[in-house]
Amino acid sequence: MRNAAFEQKLATVEALRKRPVSPETGDALRKFLRDRNNFVVSKAAAAVGALGLKDLIPDLCAAFERFLADAVKTDPQCWAKSAIAKALADLGHDEPGVFLGGLAHEQFEPVWGGRQDTAGPLRGACALALVSCRGIGDVDLLRHLTTRLTDREGTVRVDTVRAIGHIGRAEGALLLRLRALIGDDEPEVMGACFSTLLSLEGGRGIEFVGGFLERGGDAAGEAALALGLTHEAAALELLRERWTREPDPETRVTLLTGIALTRLAEAVGFLIGLVADGGTAAESALRAAAAARVPDDVAARLKDAVARSGDPRLDAAFERHMATKASGAE
């Protein structure tokens, strides 16, 4: 149970965060950064970042190093180190030392039935923060990030992919191609690889990502959505061609969603044609349009297509799916 002294510390830190910045504010937060309790330090670090107190960067760095020692005991759940890394990034700290330490840190803590690594959020935050650091070249940075492309935590792999995208180097695109070819059990990682690769390579990456449409499953779905978001005619052509051959009903909807996401006039016309023709593809087209959050003018054209189809079942389907679009639930 939390004791009164602990609660008072948290209340004081929160009050400092809400006050106008003054020398006294910095002095008080500096003291809290030296506290033994990792949760108190995490709150103090967050306040320092929110208030923009760059003078306390050395204190943040010192606290980070302190909690690396005997980390399971001094900083359970990695609360302090994660908050410190975020605060340093928010303050624009561009020395890589702390972030490299955080990127490499693993912290296994006892849980029921074994141990769990609690440092995943820290590694992900440091991967992203390192992109803005001076004193470390792009190739060296990619070398450090490569290790985290195979991190045990999916969220860290996603953050690492995004960090590689922020670097903007062709070498990074090659790493992402390899990561995609190896595959990943987490669909979000594959989606991040595809979207980041396409942002780095543009049209050159469309054919590569399009190849994953043939694999089916989550990889195909993530590839379809990433291709749609390029808004490129070449991506639309790949999606339409695969749709004509895809036997799985749910994957067909995902392919149509990718088509809708392109926002191209040809794509809109294709969806409207499917709805107007009725049949089994009509409701799939409506589902896809809702999932892609098509603009209101496109939704109105789809409603006209429903009327032309002569299929009374599509009226209810349109209302259901467009209501889902408005609520953001699909």
Secondary structure by P-SEA (a helix, b strand, c coil): cccaaaaaaaaaaaaaaaccccaaaaaaaaaaaacccaaaaaaaaaaaaaaccccaaaaaaaaaaaaacccccccccaaaaaaaaaaaaaaccccaaaaaaaaabbbbbbccccccccaaaaaaaaaaaacccccccaaaaaaaaccccccccaaaaaaaaaaaaaaccaaaaaaaaaaaaaccccaaaaaaaaaaaaaaccccaaaaaaaacccccaaaaaaaaaaaacccaaaaaaaaaaaaccccaaaaaaaaaaaaacccaaaaaaaaaaaaacccaaaaaaaaaaaacccaaaaaaaaaaaaaaccaaaaaaaaaaaaaaaaccc
